[in-house]
Amino acid sequence: MENQVTDTSEERTFQYQRTLPSLPVPALDESLKKYLDSVKPFLNKEEYQRTESIVKAFENGIGKQLQQKLLERAKIKRNWLEEWWLKVAYLEARVPTQIFHNFGGPGPYIEHYWPVKEGTQIERASMSTWHTLKFWELLRTEKLRVHRSGNGPLDMHQFRMLFCTCKIPGITEDSIVNYFRTESEGECPSHLLVLCRGRIFTFNAVHDGHILSPPEISRQLTYIQKRCYNEPEGPGLATLTSEERTRWAQIRDYLINLDPRNLSLLDKIQTSVFTICLDEASPQATPEDYTQVTKLALTGDPMMRWGDKSYNCITFSNGALCSFCDHAPFDAMVVVVLGSYIDQKVVESEGRWKGSDKVRDIPWPEELVFNLDQKMLNDIAYAKEQYYKQISDIQLVNYAFTSFGKSLIKKQKLHPDTFVQLALQLAYYKLHGHPASCYETAMTRRFYHGRTETMRPCTMEAVEWCKSMLDPDCTSGQRNQLLLKAVSKHNKLMKECENGKGFDRHLLGLLLVAKDQCLPVPEIFLDPAFSRSGGSGNFVLSTSLVGYTRVGGAGVPMVHHGYGFFYRIRDDRIVVACSAWISCSDTDAKKLCKSLFQSFHDIIQLTATAQL
């Protein structure tokens, strides 16, 4: 990823968008066969036979009709899934999306030039803001190198959603507004949003055609901070973005009706490039333990993030940084690329500004002062109370496993991601005594506006191998053979998903066609096997490889009795962020992590023994 970011490229970032292939609709029989295979770990013989007959009836009956309608949709839409996915996965959700959907993660700069240190907040916020603006400029001028898989270009559309983007709450469904424009497309908003002590400020990031330098950004942020420290705390309007979505929509409508100027102030927030959050907390963080800073990235002060903005950069008082993002407009990959770019630039500059200290005569920041009445203040207080009640239930750990990493795993001829996923299956099995439905993010960016597909790592092959690892009568040779079968199956499924041949999104498409046609929900989706194997967002393990860079991230579990599991793989370490709900007595993120790290050793020991 590091070498995918460049500011010297002959290609234009978005030049291949028109020529990318459309997202295919998989063959119905193939998807159903894969689905049946995926439910086996969770059913006994009688249950499986029942599910098999339901699937056959679907394939020979209503399924054919739904498939035909889906194929017709795919003829007129380059991505038949895109609008549906956005609505169903994100915009129709009524839960507080800031808590349940957003993701965040720590800046990796503590690993080199920016260890935690009091008194560095403004300096580092200024530097990271400047690097972020340079990345924004790369996108505006289309000089960010096109990502590729082999020789084929990947879809870059999600990068348009990183800046100048905001989600707007609606009574039944949210919407997304995006004001980003490339230079060739025209004007683009260039003001930044700054949150500090419950108050909201804005200033332009461009003056006389040039991006503000770090000393100039520092001057603006210092002005804001001094004012906030010398004057009363603000009302903390941003807290409302953590509300349940319908309630937030109603409050927002009330806010606009209270004073028409409030709408123009909301517009300033929505159009801003991104949000800088000057947080007073001082989380500890080391390269081996990111727990405190990652926990605050996800669950910090609700006044200190605008949860509907696509990108919030939070800088803490001790110079630790983190990101916090709305998931609706893009997937984590976008922020990982941005974070890697900033990381690379911080290393190149040794964490210091080496340019001119000259500060131009630029306008001072402007405070966005909303007209609020007592009802609004009560709503903010209630939102804050609800927020802290909900986030108090989140357990999160973010540890580095440092015994080995990608280098040793590759020496054992294993794919690093497959290695971690199978170790997780084993860790869960050892801890809970049974397999868990598991979601792993697969990328479909080979296709126009492609985002993700569900890859299901809990295969029968993985379960058989897990059982062998706990069976004292199994030899190392037998265990290794079963491991290789599980690895092969995992790699095959991942490749199919990336090539548009997964089945979860396909089944969702068929269900949505039925809904569009006002048909009854087909039995395949009501069968307990569907949700037990993870369907309809019921995966016990919700997992994602964040990448092979220093940039990490985290999110909450998909279900109450589940885990959120996010990991990055380096040459010498594997860094894992694991979350669980404290109110569920069956899950424990710390214990799962411990079990996982032991599983890492178990697999390496097994493969090393087999090679002797």
C-alpha positions as CSV (number, residue, x, y, z in Angstrom):
1,M,0.0,0.0,0.0
2,E,2.8,2.4,0.8
3,N,4.1,2.4,-2.8
4,Q,0.6,2.7,-4.1
5,V,0.6,6.3,-2.9
6,T,2.5,8.7,-5.1
7,D,2.2,12.2,-6.2
8,T,4.0,11.6,-9.5
9,S,1.9,9.6,-12.0
10,E,1.0,9.9,-15.6
11,E,-2.3,8.2,-15.0
12,R,-5.2,10.1,-13.6
13,T,-6.8,8.7,-10.5
14,F,-10.3,8.3,-11.9
15,Q,-9.5,7.7,-15.6
16,Y,-10.5,4.1,-15.7
17,Q,-13.9,4.5,-14.0
18,R,-15.8,4.4,-17.3
19,T,-14.1,1.2,-18.5
20,L,-14.3,-1.0,-15.4
21,P,-16.4,-4.1,-15.9
22,S,-19.9,-4.2,-14.4
23,L,-20.6,-6.2,-11.3
24,P,-21.6,-9.6,-12.4
25,V,-24.6,-11.6,-11.2
26,P,-23.4,-15.1,-10.2
27,A,-25.2,-18.2,-11.5
28,L,-28.0,-19.2,-9.2
29,D,-27.1,-22.9,-8.9
30,E,-23.4,-22.0,-8.0
31,S,-24.5,-19.5,-5.3
32,L,-26.9,-22.0,-3.7
33,K,-24.3,-24.8,-3.7
34,K,-21.8,-22.5,-1.9
35,Y,-24.5,-21.4,0.5
36,L,-25.4,-25.0,1.4
37,D,-21.7,-25.8,1.9
38,S,-21.4,-22.8,4.3
39,V,-24.2,-23.8,6.6
40,K,-22.9,-27.3,7.3
41,P,-20.7,-26.4,10.4
42,F,-23.9,-25.2,12.2
43,L,-26.4,-27.9,11.5
44,N,-26.9,-31.5,12.4
45,K,-27.8,-34.1,9.8
46,E,-31.6,-33.7,10.0
47,E,-31.4,-29.9,10.0
48,Y,-29.1,-30.0,7.0
49,Q,-31.5,-32.2,5.0
50,R,-34.3,-29.8,5.8
51,T,-32.3,-26.8,4.6
52,E,-31.2,-28.7,1.5
53,S,-34.8,-29.4,0.5
54,I,-35.7,-25.7,1.1
55,V,-32.8,-24.6,-1.1
56,K,-33.8,-27.0,-3.8
57,A,-37.4,-25.8,-3.8
58,F,-36.1,-22.2,-4.0
59,E,-33.8,-23.1,-6.9
60,N,-36.5,-24.8,-8.9
61,G,-39.3,-22.4,-7.9
62,I,-39.3,-18.6,-7.0
63,G,-35.5,-18.4,-7.2
64,K,-35.6,-18.7,-11.0
65,Q,-38.0,-15.8,-11.3
66,L,-36.0,-13.6,-8.8
67,Q,-32.8,-14.4,-10.7
68,Q,-34.3,-13.3,-14.0
69,K,-35.4,-10.0,-12.5
70,L,-31.9,-9.5,-11.0
71,L,-30.3,-10.2,-14.4
72,E,-32.6,-7.6,-15.9
73,R,-31.6,-5.0,-13.3
74,A,-27.9,-5.8,-14.0
75,K,-28.5,-5.0,-17.7
76,I,-29.4,-1.4,-16.9
77,K,-27.1,-0.8,-13.9
78,R,-23.4,-1.1,-14.0
79,N,-23.5,-2.1,-10.4
80,W,-26.8,-3.8,-9.5
81,L,-25.9,-3.9,-5.8
82,E,-24.6,-0.4,-5.2
83,E,-27.8,1.6,-4.3
84,W,-29.4,-1.4,-2.5
85,W,-26.3,-2.0,-0.4
86,L,-26.0,1.6,0.6
87,K,-29.6,1.7,1.7
88,V,-29.9,-1.7,3.4
89,A,-26.5,-1.8,5.1
90,Y,-26.2,1.8,6.1
91,L,-28.9,4.4,5.3
92,E,-32.0,2.6,6.5
93,A,-30.4,1.7,9.8
94,R,-32.1,3.4,12.8
95,V,-29.6,2.5,15.5
96,P,-27.0,5.1,16.5
97,T,-24.7,4.5,13.6
98,Q,-21.9,6.5,15.2
99,I,-21.6,3.6,17.8
100,F,-22.7,0.6,15.8
101,H,-21.4,1.3,12.3
102,N,-18.6,3.9,12.4
103,F,-15.0,2.7,12.5
104,G,-11.9,4.3,13.9
105,G,-8.2,3.6,14.6
106,P,-5.0,5.0,16.0
107,G,-2.4,6.9,14.0
108,P,0.7,4.7,13.9
109,Y,3.1,7.7,14.3
110,I,3.9,6.7,17.9
111,E,6.0,3.9,16.4
112,H,8.6,6.3,15.2
113,Y,8.8,10.1,15.4
114,W,5.7,11.0,17.4
115,P,5.6,9.0,20.7
116,V,3.0,10.3,23.2
117,K,4.2,13.6,24.6
118,E,2.3,16.4,26.4
119,G,2.5,19.8,24.7
120,T,2.6,18.4,21.1
121,Q,-1.1,18.5,20.3
122,I,-1.2,21.7,18.1
123,E,2.0,21.0,16.3
124,R,1.1,17.4,15.4
125,A,-2.5,18.4,14.5
126,S,-1.1,21.1,12.2
127,M,1.3,18.7,10.5
128,S,-1.2,15.9,10.1
129,T,-3.8,18.4,8.8
130,W,-1.3,19.7,6.2
131,H,-0.4,16.1,5.0
132,T,-4.2,15.4,4.8
133,L,-4.7,18.5,2.7
134,K,-1.8,17.5,0.4
135,F,-3.6,14.1,-0.1
136,W,-6.9,16.0,-0.8
137,E,-4.9,18.0,-3.4
138,L,-3.6,14.7,-4.9
139,L,-7.3,13.7,-5.4
140,R,-8.3,17.1,-6.7
141,T,-5.5,17.0,-9.3
142,E,-6.0,13.2,-9.9
143,K,-2.4,12.4,-9.1
144,L,-3.1,9.6,-6.6
145,R,-1.9,6.5,-8.4
146,V,-4.6,4.1,-9.5
147,H,-4.7,0.9,-7.4
148,R,-4.3,-2.3,-9.2
149,S,-4.8,-6.0,-8.8
150,G,-2.2,-7.7,-11.1
151,N,-2.4,-5.6,-14.2
152,G,-6.1,-4.6,-13.8
153,P,-7.1,-1.2,-12.4
154,L,-9.3,-1.2,-9.3
155,D,-12.3,1.1,-8.7
156,M,-11.2,4.4,-7.1
157,H,-14.7,5.9,-6.6
158,Q,-14.6,5.6,-2.8
159,F,-11.8,8.1,-2.6
160,R,-14.2,10.8,-3.9
161,M,-16.2,10.2,-0.7
162,L,-13.4,10.8,1.8
163,F,-13.6,14.6,1.8
164,C,-16.4,17.1,1.7
165,T,-18.9,14.4,2.5
166,C,-21.6,14.1,5.2
167,K,-24.5,11.8,6.1
168,I,-27.8,13.6,6.7
169,P,-30.3,12.0,9.1
170,G,-33.7,11.2,7.8
171,I,-37.0,10.1,9.5
172,T,-37.0,6.7,7.8
173,E,-33.7,6.7,5.8
174,D,-30.5,8.8,5.8
175,S,-28.9,10.4,2.8
176,I,-25.3,11.2,1.8
177,V,-24.2,14.6,0.4
178,N,-20.9,14.8,-1.3
179,Y,-19.4,18.1,-2.5
180,F,-16.0,16.9,-3.6
181,R,-14.9,17.9,-7.1
182,T,-11.7,17.3,-9.0
183,E,-10.0,20.5,-10.4
184,S,-11.3,19.6,-13.9
185,E,-14.8,19.3,-12.6
186,G,-14.8,22.7,-10.9
187,E,-14.9,24.4,-7.5
188,C,-14.7,22.3,-4.3
189,P,-15.3,23.5,-0.8
190,S,-11.9,24.1,1.0
191,H,-12.8,25.0,4.6
192,L,-12.0,22.8,7.6
193,L,-14.2,22.1,10.6
194,V,-12.6,22.3,14.1
195,L,-14.3,20.9,17.3
196,C,-12.9,22.0,20.6
197,R,-14.5,21.9,24.1
198,G,-18.1,21.7,22.8
199,R,-17.6,24.6,20.3
200,I,-17.5,24.5,16.5
201,F,-15.1,26.6,14.3
202,T,-14.2,26.8,10.6
203,F,-11.5,28.3,8.6
204,N,-10.4,28.1,4.9
205,A,-7.5,25.7,4.3
206,V,-6.6,27.5,1.1
207,H,-5.4,31.2,0.9
208,D,-4.6,32.9,-2.4
209,G,-4.7,29.5,-4.2
210,H,-2.2,27.8,-1.8
211,I,-2.9,25.3,1.0
212,L,-2.1,26.8,4.4
213,S,1.3,25.7,5.7
214,P,1.7,23.9,9.1
215,P,2.7,27.2,10.9
216,E,-0.4,28.8,9.4
217,I,-2.6,25.9,10.4
218,S,-1.0,26.0,13.9
219,R,-1.8,29.7,14.2
220,Q,-5.5,29.0,13.5
221,L,-5.7,26.0,15.9
222,T,-3.9,27.9,18.6
223,Y,-6.4,30.8,18.3
224,I,-9.3,28.3,18.6
225,Q,-7.8,26.5,21.6
226,K,-6.9,29.7,23.5
227,R,-10.5,31.0,23.0
228,C,-12.0,27.7,24.2
229,Y,-9.8,27.5,27.2
230,N,-10.4,31.1,28.3
231,E,-14.2,31.1,27.7
232,P,-17.1,28.8,28.8
233,E,-17.5,25.4,27.2
234,G,-19.9,25.2,24.2
235,P,-23.2,23.3,24.0
236,G,-21.6,20.3,22.3
237,L,-24.1,20.1,19.4
238,A,-21.9,17.3,17.8
239,T,-23.2,15.0,20.5
240,L,-26.5,14.7,18.6
241,T,-24.8,12.8,15.8
242,S,-24.5,9.9,18.2
243,E,-28.3,9.7,18.6
244,E,-30.7,7.1,17.2
245,R,-31.2,8.2,13.6
246,T,-34.9,9.0,13.5
247,R,-34.6,11.0,16.7
248,W,-31.6,12.9,15.4
249,A,-33.5,13.7,12.2
250,Q,-36.4,15.1,14.2
251,I,-34.1,17.2,16.4
252,R,-32.3,18.5,13.3
253,D,-35.6,19.5,11.7
254,Y,-36.5,21.3,14.9
255,L,-33.1,23.0,15.0
256,I,-33.6,24.3,11.4
257,N,-37.1,25.6,12.1
258,L,-35.8,27.4,15.2
259,D,-33.7,29.7,13.2
260,P,-33.1,29.7,9.4
261,R,-29.4,30.6,10.1
262,N,-29.0,27.2,11.8
263,L,-29.4,25.6,8.4
264,S,-26.6,27.6,6.8
265,L,-24.4,26.7,9.7
266,L,-25.2,23.0,9.2
267,D,-24.4,23.5,5.6
268,K,-20.9,24.8,6.6
269,I,-20.4,21.6,8.6
270,Q,-21.6,19.2,5.8
271,T,-19.6,20.8,3.1
272,S,-16.3,21.0,5.0
273,V,-13.3,19.1,3.8
274,F,-13.0,17.1,7.0
275,T,-13.1,17.6,10.8
276,I,-10.2,18.3,13.2
277,C,-11.0,17.4,16.8
278,L,-8.9,18.9,19.6
279,D,-9.5,16.4,22.4
280,E,-8.4,17.0,25.9
281,A,-8.0,13.3,26.8
282,S,-4.5,11.9,27.1
283,P,-4.6,8.2,26.2
284,Q,-1.5,6.1,26.6
285,A,-0.3,4.1,23.6
286,T,2.8,2.0,22.8
287,P,3.6,0.0,19.6
288,E,2.7,-3.1,21.6
289,D,-0.5,-1.8,23.2
290,Y,-2.8,0.6,21.4
291,T,-5.9,-0.2,23.6
292,Q,-6.5,3.2,25.2
293,V,-6.2,5.3,22.1
294,T,-8.2,2.9,19.9
295,K,-10.9,2.7,22.6
296,L,-11.1,6.5,22.5
297,A,-11.1,6.6,18.7
298,L,-14.4,4.6,18.8
299,T,-15.9,5.8,22.1
300,G,-14.4,9.1,23.0
301,D,-16.1,12.4,24.0
302,P,-19.2,12.7,21.7
303,M,-18.8,16.5,21.6
304,M,-15.4,15.9,19.9
305,R,-16.5,14.2,16.7
306,W,-19.2,14.9,14.1
307,G,-20.2,11.3,13.7
308,D,-21.8,11.9,10.3
309,K,-18.7,13.4,8.7
310,S,-16.9,10.9,6.5
311,Y,-13.5,11.7,8.2
312,N,-12.7,13.1,11.7
313,C,-9.0,13.5,12.6
314,I,-8.8,13.5,16.4
315,T,-5.7,14.8,18.1
316,F,-5.3,14.2,21.9
317,S,-3.6,16.5,24.3
318,N,-0.5,14.2,24.4
319,G,-0.1,14.2,20.6
320,A,-1.6,10.8,20.0
321,L,-3.8,10.8,16.9
322,C,-6.7,8.7,15.6
323,S,-9.3,8.7,12.9
324,F,-13.1,8.3,13.2
325,C,-15.2,7.7,10.1
326,D,-18.7,7.2,9.0
327,H,-18.9,3.8,7.2
328,A,-21.7,4.6,4.8
329,P,-19.7,6.4,2.1
330,F,-16.6,4.2,2.0
331,D,-14.8,1.2,3.4
332,A,-11.8,1.3,5.7
333,M,-9.3,0.8,2.8
334,V,-9.7,4.4,1.9
335,V,-8.6,5.7,5.3
336,V,-5.8,3.1,5.5
337,V,-4.4,4.6,2.2
338,L,-4.7,8.1,3.7
339,G,-3.1,7.0,7.0
340,S,-0.3,5.2,5.2
341,Y,0.4,8.3,3.1
342,I,0.6,10.5,6.2
343,D,2.7,7.9,8.0
344,Q,5.2,7.9,5.1
345,K,5.4,11.7,5.0
346,V,5.9,11.9,8.8
347,V,8.8,9.5,8.5
348,E,10.3,11.4,5.5
349,S,10.2,14.7,7.4
350,E,11.3,13.1,10.7
351,G,8.1,14.4,12.2
352,R,9.1,18.0,11.8
353,W,8.1,20.9,9.5
354,K,11.2,21.9,7.5
355,G,9.7,24.6,5.4
356,S,9.2,28.4,6.0
357,D,7.8,29.6,9.3
358,K,6.3,32.6,7.6
359,V,2.6,33.1,8.3
360,R,0.6,35.0,5.8
361,D,-2.1,37.5,6.7
362,I,-5.0,35.0,6.7
363,P,-8.5,35.5,8.1
364,W,-9.0,34.2,11.6
365,P,-11.3,31.2,12.2
366,E,-15.0,31.8,12.4
367,E,-17.1,30.2,15.2
368,L,-20.4,28.6,14.1
369,V,-22.8,29.7,16.8
370,F,-26.2,28.0,16.6
371,N,-29.3,29.5,18.0
372,L,-30.4,26.9,20.6
373,D,-33.3,26.9,23.0
374,Q,-33.8,25.0,26.3
375,K,-35.3,22.0,24.4
376,M,-32.2,21.7,22.2
377,L,-29.9,21.8,25.3
378,N,-32.1,19.1,26.9
379,D,-31.8,17.0,23.8
380,I,-28.0,17.3,23.7
381,A,-27.9,16.4,27.4
382,Y,-30.1,13.3,26.8
383,A,-28.0,12.3,23.8
384,K,-24.8,12.5,25.9
385,E,-26.4,10.4,28.7
386,Q,-27.5,7.7,26.2
387,Y,-24.2,7.7,24.5
388,Y,-22.2,7.0,27.6
389,K,-24.7,4.3,28.7
390,Q,-24.2,2.5,25.4
391,I,-20.4,2.8,25.0
392,S,-19.9,1.7,28.6
393,D,-20.8,-1.8,27.4
394,I,-17.9,-1.9,24.9
395,Q,-14.9,-4.0,25.7
396,L,-11.9,-3.4,23.4
397,V,-8.3,-4.5,23.4
398,N,-5.7,-3.6,20.8
399,Y,-2.5,-5.6,21.2
400,A,0.6,-6.4,19.1
401,F,1.7,-10.1,18.8
402,T,5.5,-9.6,18.4
403,S,6.9,-13.2,18.3
404,F,6.7,-13.2,14.5
405,G,4.8,-11.8,11.5
406,K,4.4,-12.0,7.8
407,S,8.0,-13.0,7.1
408,L,7.9,-16.2,9.1
409,I,4.3,-17.1,7.9
410,K,5.4,-16.8,4.3
411,K,8.4,-19.0,4.9
412,Q,5.9,-21.7,6.0
413,K,4.3,-21.2,2.6
414,L,1.1,-19.9,4.1
415,H,-0.9,-16.8,3.0
416,P,-0.6,-14.4,6.0
417,D,-4.3,-13.5,6.0
418,T,-5.4,-17.1,5.8
419,F,-3.0,-17.9,8.6
420,V,-4.7,-15.3,10.9
421,Q,-8.2,-16.3,9.9
422,L,-7.6,-20.0,10.7
423,A,-5.9,-19.1,13.9
424,L,-9.0,-17.2,14.9
425,Q,-11.2,-20.2,14.1
426,L,-9.0,-22.3,16.4
427,A,-8.9,-19.6,19.1
428,Y,-12.7,-19.3,19.1
429,Y,-13.2,-23.1,19.0
430,K,-10.8,-23.6,22.0
431,L,-12.5,-20.8,24.0
432,H,-16.2,-21.7,23.2
433,G,-16.2,-25.3,22.3
434,H,-18.0,-24.9,19.0
435,P,-17.5,-23.1,15.6
436,A,-18.7,-19.5,15.0
437,S,-20.2,-18.0,11.9
438,C,-17.6,-15.7,10.6
439,Y,-17.6,-12.7,8.2
440,E,-14.4,-11.6,6.5
441,T,-14.4,-8.6,4.2
442,A,-13.5,-9.4,0.6
443,M,-12.9,-6.6,-1.8
444,T,-14.8,-6.3,-5.1
445,R,-13.1,-3.2,-6.5
446,R,-12.2,-5.0,-9.8
447,F,-15.7,-4.0,-10.7
448,Y,-17.4,-0.6,-11.3
449,H,-18.2,1.0,-7.9
450,G,-17.4,-2.4,-6.2
451,R,-17.1,-2.4,-2.5
452,T,-17.2,-5.6,-0.5
453,E,-18.4,-9.2,-0.5
454,T,-18.8,-11.5,2.4
455,M,-16.2,-14.3,2.6
456,R,-17.2,-17.0,5.2
457,P,-14.0,-18.5,6.8
458,C,-15.9,-21.0,9.0
459,T,-15.8,-23.9,6.5
460,M,-16.2,-27.6,7.2
461,E,-12.5,-27.9,6.4
462,A,-11.6,-25.3,9.1
463,V,-13.8,-27.0,11.7
464,E,-12.3,-30.5,11.0
465,W,-8.8,-29.0,11.4
466,C,-9.8,-27.3,14.7
467,K,-11.2,-30.6,16.0
468,S,-7.9,-32.3,15.1
469,M,-5.9,-29.7,17.0
470,L,-7.9,-30.6,20.2
471,D,-7.9,-34.4,19.5
472,P,-4.9,-36.0,21.4
473,D,-5.1,-39.1,19.1
474,C,-4.4,-37.0,16.0
475,T,-0.8,-37.0,14.7
476,S,1.0,-33.9,13.6
477,G,1.0,-35.3,10.0
478,Q,-2.8,-35.6,10.1
479,R,-3.3,-32.2,11.6
480,N,-1.1,-30.6,9.0
481,Q,-3.0,-32.4,6.1
482,L,-6.2,-31.0,7.5
483,L,-4.6,-27.5,7.9
484,L,-3.6,-27.5,4.2
485,K,-7.1,-28.5,3.2
486,A,-8.5,-25.6,5.2
487,V,-6.0,-23.2,3.8
488,S,-6.7,-24.3,0.3
489,K,-10.5,-23.9,0.8
490,H,-10.1,-20.4,2.4
491,N,-7.9,-19.2,-0.5
492,K,-10.3,-20.5,-3.1
493,L,-13.3,-18.8,-1.5
494,M,-11.5,-15.5,-1.1
495,K,-10.5,-15.6,-4.8
496,E,-14.0,-16.3,-5.9
497,C,-15.4,-13.5,-3.8
498,E,-12.9,-11.0,-5.2
499,N,-13.9,-12.1,-8.7
500,G,-17.6,-11.4,-8.1
501,K,-18.5,-15.0,-7.4
502,G,-19.4,-14.8,-3.8
503,F,-22.9,-15.7,-2.7
504,D,-24.0,-13.5,0.2
505,R,-24.6,-10.3,-1.8
506,H,-26.2,-12.4,-4.5
507,L,-28.7,-13.9,-2.0
508,L,-29.3,-10.3,-0.6
509,G,-30.1,-9.2,-4.2
510,L,-32.6,-12.0,-4.6
511,L,-34.3,-11.1,-1.3
512,L,-34.5,-7.4,-2.3
513,V,-36.0,-8.3,-5.7
514,A,-38.7,-10.3,-3.8
515,K,-39.4,-7.2,-1.6
516,D,-39.5,-4.9,-4.6
517,Q,-42.0,-7.2,-6.3
518,C,-44.1,-7.2,-3.0
519,L,-43.7,-11.0,-2.9
520,P,-43.6,-13.0,0.4
521,V,-40.1,-13.5,1.8
522,P,-38.9,-16.9,0.4
523,E,-38.5,-19.7,2.9
524,I,-34.7,-19.9,2.3
525,F,-34.4,-16.6,4.2
526,L,-36.7,-17.6,7.1
527,D,-35.0,-21.0,7.6
528,P,-33.0,-20.9,11.0
529,A,-29.9,-22.1,9.1
530,F,-29.8,-18.7,7.3
531,S,-29.3,-16.6,10.4
532,R,-27.4,-19.3,12.3
533,S,-24.7,-19.3,9.6
534,G,-24.5,-15.5,9.7
535,G,-27.1,-14.4,7.1
536,S,-28.9,-11.0,7.6
537,G,-26.0,-9.6,9.6
538,N,-25.8,-12.3,12.2
539,F,-22.1,-13.2,12.1
540,V,-20.6,-14.0,15.5
541,L,-17.1,-13.1,14.3
542,S,-17.1,-9.9,12.3
543,T,-13.5,-9.6,10.9
544,S,-11.4,-7.6,8.5
545,L,-7.8,-7.5,7.4
546,V,-6.9,-3.8,7.7
547,G,-3.8,-4.4,5.6
548,Y,-0.1,-4.8,5.7
549,T,0.8,-1.3,6.8
550,R,1.2,0.3,10.2
551,V,-2.3,1.7,10.1
552,G,-4.8,-0.1,12.3
553,G,-8.5,0.2,13.0
554,A,-11.5,-1.2,14.9
555,G,-15.2,-1.5,15.1
556,V,-17.9,-3.1,17.4
557,P,-19.3,-6.6,17.0
558,M,-22.1,-7.3,14.6
559,V,-24.2,-9.3,17.2
560,H,-24.5,-9.1,21.0
561,H,-22.8,-12.5,21.6
562,G,-20.1,-11.8,19.0
563,Y,-16.7,-10.2,18.5
564,G,-15.4,-7.4,16.3
565,F,-12.0,-8.5,15.0
566,F,-9.6,-6.2,13.0
567,Y,-6.0,-6.9,12.3
568,R,-3.0,-5.7,10.4
569,I,0.0,-7.9,9.5
570,R,3.6,-6.6,9.5
571,D,6.9,-8.4,8.7
572,D,7.6,-8.9,12.4
573,R,4.2,-8.6,14.1
574,I,0.4,-9.0,13.9
575,V,-1.6,-6.2,15.5
576,V,-5.1,-7.2,16.6
577,A,-8.0,-5.1,17.7
578,C,-10.8,-7.1,19.3
579,S,-14.1,-5.9,20.7
580,A,-17.0,-7.5,22.6
581,W,-20.1,-6.5,24.6
582,I,-19.4,-6.5,28.3
583,S,-23.1,-7.3,29.0
584,C,-22.6,-10.7,27.2
585,S,-21.2,-13.1,29.8
586,D,-20.2,-15.6,27.0
587,T,-17.7,-13.3,25.3
588,D,-14.4,-11.8,26.4
589,A,-12.2,-9.9,24.0
590,K,-9.1,-10.2,26.2
591,K,-9.5,-14.0,26.5
592,L,-10.0,-14.4,22.7
593,C,-6.9,-12.4,22.1
594,K,-4.9,-14.6,24.4
595,S,-6.3,-17.8,22.8
596,L,-5.5,-16.3,19.4
597,F,-1.8,-15.6,20.2
598,Q,-1.4,-19.1,21.4
599,S,-3.0,-20.4,18.2
600,F,-0.4,-18.4,16.2
601,H,2.3,-20.4,17.9
602,D,0.4,-23.6,17.5
603,I,0.1,-23.3,13.7
604,I,3.8,-22.3,13.3
605,Q,4.8,-25.2,15.5
606,L,2.6,-27.6,13.5
607,T,4.0,-26.5,10.1
608,A,7.6,-26.4,11.3
609,T,7.2,-30.0,12.6
610,A,5.6,-31.2,9.4
611,Q,8.6,-29.8,7.4
612,L,11.1,-31.8,9.4
